Amino acid sequence: MGMMDQIKEAMRMRSEAKRIEAEIKKISVEYSNGGITVVAKGDMTIERITIAPEAYDEVKRDKPARFETMLFNVVNGALKRARETTQQEMAKLMQSGGGGGLFGK
């Protein structure tokens, strides 16, 4: 493979990586428990946290640690679901050949 072919391949791989990154950013999952809802994206960022009034009851009962634990668990649940969904979508891309040369195809 000549130098120009290597440059073209590198540019193609870079373009494919950017396309896959854009697809990952489109993934959005929701996880709810105890009146707390978290929406996480495929790039492992939190898009939104919604807290229903009843979820604040623990804080009102002087149990902020319980509320913090609930929030912690819901955020981690959303991130886990986002990671699993992203892995599933990446596997589909690789099986369909969408990964191109990026993943050894």
C-alpha positions in Angstrom: 0.0 0.0 0.0 1.5 3.3 -1.1 1.7 6.5 1.0 -1.4 8.1 -0.7 -3.4 4.9 -0.2 -2.5 5.0 3.5 -3.5 8.6 3.8 -6.8 7.9 2.0 -7.5 5.0 4.4 -6.7 7.1 7.4 -9.0 9.8 6.2 -11.8 7.2 5.6 -11.3 5.7 9.0 -11.4 9.2 10.6 -14.6 9.9 8.8 -16.1 6.6 9.9 -15.1 7.2 13.5 -16.8 10.6 13.5 -20.0 9.0 12.0 -20.0 6.4 14.7 -19.4 9.0 17.4 -22.4 11.0 16.1 -24.5 7.8 16.2 -23.5 7.1 19.8 -24.5 10.7 20.8 -28.0 10.0 19.4 -28.6 7.2 21.9 -30.7 8.3 24.8 -32.1 6.0 27.6 -34.2 6.7 30.6 -34.1 5.1 34.0 -36.5 5.8 36.8 -37.0 4.7 40.4 -38.5 6.3 43.5 -39.8 9.4 41.7 -36.4 10.2 40.2 -35.9 9.9 36.4 -32.5 10.3 34.7 -31.9 10.4 31.0 -28.4 9.4 29.9 -26.9 9.6 26.4 -24.7 7.0 24.6 -21.6 9.2 25.2 -22.1 8.7 29.0 -23.4 12.2 29.7 -26.6 13.0 31.7 -29.1 14.8 29.6 -31.8 15.4 32.2 -32.7 14.6 35.8 -36.3 14.9 36.9 -37.3 14.7 40.5 -41.0 14.2 41.4 -42.2 16.1 44.6 -42.7 12.8 46.5 -39.0 12.0 46.0 -38.2 14.9 48.3 -40.1 13.3 51.2 -36.9 11.6 52.4 -35.2 15.0 52.7 -38.3 16.4 54.5 -38.1 13.5 56.9 -34.5 14.5 57.7 -33.1 11.6 55.7 -31.1 13.4 53.0 -28.6 10.5 52.9 -31.5 8.2 51.7 -32.4 10.7 48.9 -28.7 11.0 47.9 -28.5 7.2 47.7 -31.6 7.0 45.6 -30.3 9.7 43.2 -26.9 8.0 43.1 -28.5 4.6 42.2 -30.8 6.1 39.5 -27.9 8.0 37.9 -25.8 4.8 37.9 -28.7 2.8 36.5 -29.2 5.2 33.7 -25.4 5.2 32.8 -25.4 1.4 32.9 -28.4 1.2 30.6 -26.7 3.7 28.3 -23.5 1.7 28.2 -25.4 -1.5 27.5 -27.5 0.1 24.8 -24.4 1.6 23.2 -22.6 -1.7 23.2 -25.6 -3.4 21.6 -25.7 -0.7 18.9 -22.0 -1.0 18.2 -22.3 -4.7 17.9 -25.1 -4.3 15.3 -22.9 -1.8 13.4 -20.0 -4.2 13.4 -22.2 -7.1 12.3 -23.6 -5.1 9.4 -20.2 -4.0 8.3 -20.9 -0.4 9.3 -17.6 -0.2 11.1 -15.7 -0.4 7.8 -12.0 -0.8 8.3 -12.2 0.8 11.7 -12.9 -2.5 13.5 -10.8 -4.7 11.3 -13.4 -5.4 8.5 
